[in-house]
């Protein structure tokens, strides 16, 4: 998120995800997963699953940036050895939407600073919201603020130019 998509779109996507997989909708999503296998690393891309559910920005450019961001998760590590962030997100949704005796806990999707932990993480239980005692499964995706990413990209470009100029001498 961050550099890939704007702050407003990030907030919108998190709101859509948390509404769709929150306490009021998790049973419906569990039934849909059971019947249609919406989240399945073997048969559907994450982009296709989110598009099917309408979890994407409205504008064409923002939608493309969102899908580009999702694709970059393939380069992120996760809290599971030998599983990239992209597959971890799919696995988290699959795990969440697997029927559990006594009801499926809702999923809360959040973000954390990439500098603190570069991995996509998934916890089976937690209390991510301070205004409720509802237990959630928690999927957290690392992000880098746009200003930081732009500064890093500018520095990398300067370094490449300096290296290229040095070779010419």
C-alpha positions in Angstrom: 0.0 0.0 0.0 1.7 3.3 0.8 3.7 4.1 -2.3 1.6 1.7 -4.5 -1.8 3.1 -3.7 -2.9 6.3 -2.1 -3.8 6.7 1.6 -7.5 7.2 0.8 -7.6 4.1 -1.3 -5.7 2.1 1.4 -8.3 3.2 4.0 -11.1 2.2 1.6 -9.7 -1.2 0.9 -9.1 -2.0 4.6 -12.7 -0.9 5.3 -14.1 -3.1 2.5 -12.1 -6.1 3.7 -13.0 -5.6 7.3 -16.7 -5.1 6.5 -16.8 -8.2 4.2 -15.0 -10.5 6.7 -16.2 -8.9 9.9 -18.7 -10.2 12.5 -21.8 -9.2 10.4 -20.7 -11.0 7.2 -18.3 -13.8 8.1 -21.0 -16.5 8.1 -22.1 -15.5 4.6 -18.5 -15.5 3.4 -17.9 -18.9 4.9 -20.9 -20.3 3.0 -19.7 -18.7 -0.2 -16.2 -20.1 0.3 -17.6 -23.5 1.0 -19.7 -23.5 -2.1 -17.5 -21.7 -4.6 -13.9 -21.9 -3.2 -13.4 -18.1 -3.8 -10.0 -18.2 -2.1 -7.9 -21.1 -3.4 -4.2 -20.8 -4.4 -4.7 -23.7 -6.7 -7.5 -22.2 -8.8 -7.8 -18.4 -8.2 -5.5 -15.4 -8.1 -5.9 -13.1 -5.2 -6.7 -10.3 -7.7 -9.6 -12.5 -9.1 -10.9 -13.3 -5.7 -11.0 -9.6 -4.6 -12.5 -8.6 -8.0 -15.3 -11.1 -7.6 -16.1 -9.8 -4.2 -15.9 -6.1 -5.3 -12.9 -5.4 -3.1 -11.2 -2.9 -5.3 -11.1 0.9 -5.8 -13.7 2.4 -8.2 -11.4 4.3 -10.5 -9.5 2.5 -13.3 -6.0 3.8 -12.3 -6.6 3.1 -8.7 -7.9 -0.4 -9.5 -4.7 -1.1 -11.5 -2.5 0.2 -8.7 -4.4 -2.0 -6.2 -3.9 -5.1 -8.3 -0.2 -4.2 -8.9 0.2 -3.9 -5.2 -1.4 -7.3 -4.6 1.1 -8.8 -7.1 4.0 -7.3 -5.2 3.0 -9.4 -2.2 4.7 -12.2 -4.1 8.0 -10.5 -3.2 7.2 -10.2 0.5 8.2 -12.8 3.0 5.6 -14.2 5.5 5.5 -15.6 8.9 5.5 -19.1 7.4 8.9 -20.4 6.1 9.0 -20.8 2.3 5.7 -19.1 1.8 5.6 -15.7 0.2 3.3 -12.9 1.4 0.9 -13.4 -1.6 0.3 -17.0 -0.8 0.1 -16.2 2.9 -2.8 -13.8 2.3 -4.7 -16.4 0.3 -4.0 -19.1 2.9 -5.2 -16.7 5.6 -8.5 -16.2 3.9 -8.8 -19.9 3.2 -8.1 -20.7 6.9 -10.5 -18.0 8.1 -13.3 -19.2 5.9 -13.0 -22.9 6.9 -16.0 -23.9 8.9 -15.2 -24.1 12.6 -17.3 -25.8 15.2 -19.0 -23.1 17.2 -18.7 -20.5 14.4 -16.0 -18.9 12.4 -14.2 -16.0 14.0 -14.2 -12.9 11.9 -11.1 -11.6 10.1 -9.5 -8.2 10.7 -7.1 -7.0 8.1 -4.6 -4.3 9.1 -1.2 -3.0 8.2 2.1 -2.5 10.1 5.3 -0.7 9.3 7.5 -2.6 6.9 10.6 -1.3 8.8 9.2 -3.1 12.0 8.5 -6.4 10.3 8.7 -7.0 6.5 6.6 -10.2 6.7 2.9 -10.7 6.0 1.6 -12.1 9.3 -1.5 -14.0 10.3 -2.7 -14.7 13.9 -5.5 -17.1 14.7 -6.8 -15.0 17.6 -6.5 -11.5 18.9 -8.2 -8.4 19.9 -7.3 -5.8 17.3 -10.1 -3.3 18.1 -10.1 -1.6 21.5 -13.8 -0.9 21.5 -15.0 -4.6 21.5 -14.3 -7.9 23.2 -14.9 -9.7 19.9 -11.9 -12.0 19.1 -10.7 -11.9 15.5 -8.2 -13.6 13.3 -5.7 -10.9 12.3 -4.0 -10.6 8.9 -1.4 -7.8 8.9 0.4 -6.6 5.7 3.6 -4.6 5.9 3.5 -1.1 4.3 5.9 1.7 3.6 4.7 5.3 3.7 4.7 6.9 0.3 7.1 9.6 1.4 9.6 7.1 2.6 9.3 5.0 -0.6 9.7 8.1 -2.8 12.8 9.1 -0.9 14.3 5.6 -1.2 13.4 5.5 -5.0 15.1 8.9 -5.5 18.2 7.8 -3.6 18.4 4.6 -5.6 18.1 6.7 -8.8 20.8 9.1 -7.7 23.1 6.1 -6.8 22.5 4.5 -10.2 23.3 7.8 -12.0 26.5 8.3 -9.9 27.6 4.7 -10.6 26.9 5.2 -14.3 28.8 8.5 -14.4 31.7 6.9 -12.5 31.9 4.1 -15.2 32.1 6.7 -18.0 35.3 8.3 -16.4 
